[in-house]
Amino acid sequence: GLSASFIEEYSILPTDITAGRALQEGDSEVVLMSSNLTDYYGVGVGDTVEIYGESFTIVGIYEPASGSTEGRGVYMNISDAQTITDNVGNVSRFDVYAEDVSYVDDIATTIETAYSDLYVTTYEDRLASLQNMQEMYTQSLDNAESTIAQTQATATQEIIIAVAATSLIVLFVMLYTVRERTKEIGILKAIGFSNWNIMSQFMIEGILISIIAGVVGVAIGSIGAPFLTSVLLPQVNLFSGQSGRFQLGFGSVNPGMTGLTTTTASLTPELILVAFGAAMLLGALGSLYPAWRASRTSPMEALRYE
């Protein structure tokens, strides 16, 4: 029979029984059910449940382990399971336990030799597979970090160039504006506008031009940023492996799954505020000299300007 110590050591059956008992050798037409499943159906020990058209009596309720991936589960005699699923004589997996770890490789080799249609996986195989996937994952992360660092360096250089170009554009636009409005400046000074009034007017104009450009830039960035980051930033491989005991099964081994994740970026309120602040600063810096030059214009010379 199945002794309690054997079950506790190898976790063939759940050991955290909250009501009733665990399965025993010779049990038939009875089940051991998880507590979340009995709560879901509102049943308890001694109640009868129907599975695939067959009636089973609940002899025990167990609590799934914290963090367990099995979720809602039912344990029953293997003969009952084969019968209700129409798989009499068929087994999908065996868990084989060795008395000593030194015997595992010999046992695995013997089974593989005797049964060529089975695949055999040991703890060492699973560990090697997981380590290999971890190395690949680490390499992918290293490549991603390297690419992101290069992208950030390139982006920083481009931002510096863009800021310098923006400042020059504002400067030349405002210089041209001052030149074209020289006569207007003379009239304003002739009717009593101070140098500060003239200077502040042109600086405000330069700042407003930059703010309008910032609004257009934010609108374009909110649309283009997710697309550009998905294209320019690297894709990262994610691996999820399997774990298990010394197992035998029919078919082919699938050691893990691979998937791709992409990084996307979007504009946040903080980033939008920074963009507007930068636009105002560039507008002020770019229009500072033209505004100062306009304020220093002589009224008499300005009125004679054609």
Residue pairs with C-beta under 8 A, 6 or more apart in sequence:
1 24
1 25
2 12
2 13
2 23
2 24
2 25
6 12
7 13
7 15
7 22
8 15
10 95
10 97
10 245
12 95
13 22
13 23
13 32
13 75
14 22
14 32
14 34
14 62
14 63
14 64
14 75
15 22
15 62
16 62
16 63
16 65
17 32
17 60
17 61
17 62
18 35
18 61
18 62
18 63
19 44
19 45
19 60
19 61
20 32
20 45
20 46
20 58
20 59
20 60
20 61
21 59
21 60
22 32
22 60
22 62
23 30
23 32
23 59
23 60
23 75
23 76
23 77
27 59
27 76
27 77
28 77
28 79
28 80
29 54
29 55
29 56
29 57
29 80
30 56
30 57
30 58
30 59
30 76
30 77
31 49
31 51
31 56
31 57
31 58
31 59
31 74
31 75
31 76
32 58
32 59
32 60
32 61
32 62
32 74
32 75
32 76
33 43
33 49
33 58
33 60
33 61
33 62
33 73
33 74
33 75
34 61
34 62
34 63
34 64
34 70
34 71
34 72
34 73
34 74
35 61
35 62
35 63
35 64
36 64
36 71
36 72
37 72
37 73
37 74
38 44
38 58
38 61
40 72
41 49
43 49
43 58
44 58
44 61
45 58
45 59
45 60
45 61
46 57
46 58
47 57
47 58
48 55
48 56
48 57
48 58
49 55
49 56
49 58
50 56
51 74
51 84
52 84
52 85
53 84
54 80
54 83
54 84
56 76
56 80
64 70
64 71
64 72
64 73
78 91
81 87
82 88
82 89
82 90
92 249
92 250
93 247
93 248
93 249
94 247
94 248
94 249
95 244
95 245
95 246
95 247
96 107
96 111
96 245
96 246
96 247
96 248
97 245
97 246
98 104
98 107
98 246
104 122
104 123
104 124
104 246
105 122
105 124
107 246
108 120
108 122
108 246
111 118
111 120
111 248
112 118
112 120
115 248
117 250
118 248
118 249
118 250
119 248
119 249
119 250
119 251
119 252
119 253
120 246
120 247
120 248
121 244
121 246
121 247
121 248
121 249
121 253
122 246
123 244
123 245
123 246
126 241
126 242
126 243
126 244
129 241
129 242
129 255
129 256
130 241
130 243
133 239
133 241
133 255
133 256
134 239
136 237
136 239
137 237
137 238
137 239
140 236
140 237
141 236
143 234
144 234
144 236
147 233
147 234
148 233
148 234
151 232
151 233
163 278
163 282
166 210
166 213
166 282
166 286
167 282
167 285
167 286
168 286
169 286
170 206
170 209
170 210
170 282
170 283
170 285
170 286
170 287
171 286
171 287
171 289
171 290
173 206
173 209
173 286
174 202
174 205
174 206
174 286
174 287
174 290
174 291
175 289
175 290
175 293
177 202
177 205
177 290
178 185
178 202
178 290
178 291
178 293
178 294
178 297
181 294
182 297
182 302
182 305
183 302
183 303
183 305
183 306
185 198
185 294
185 297
185 302
186 297
186 298
186 299
186 300
186 301
186 302
186 303
186 305
187 302
187 303
188 197
188 198
189 198
189 297
189 299
189 302
190 299
190 303
195 295
195 296
196 295
198 291
198 294
198 295
198 297
199 291
199 292
199 294
199 295
200 291
201 291
202 287
202 290
202 291
202 294
202 295
203 283
203 284
203 287
203 288
203 291
205 287
206 283
206 284
206 286
206 287
206 290
206 291
207 280
207 283
207 284
207 287
208 283
209 283
210 279
210 280
210 282
210 283
210 286
211 276
211 279
211 280
211 283
213 279
214 275
214 276
214 278
214 279
214 280
217 275
217 279
218 267
218 272
218 275
218 276
221 267
221 275
222 266
222 267
225 265
225 266
225 267
226 264
226 265
226 266
229 263
229 264
229 265
230 262
230 263
230 264
233 262
233 263
233 264
233 265
234 263
235 260
235 261
235 262
236 260
236 261
236 262
236 263
237 258
237 259
237 260
238 258
238 259
238 260
238 261
239 256
239 257
239 258
240 256
240 257
241 255
241 256
242 254
242 255
242 256
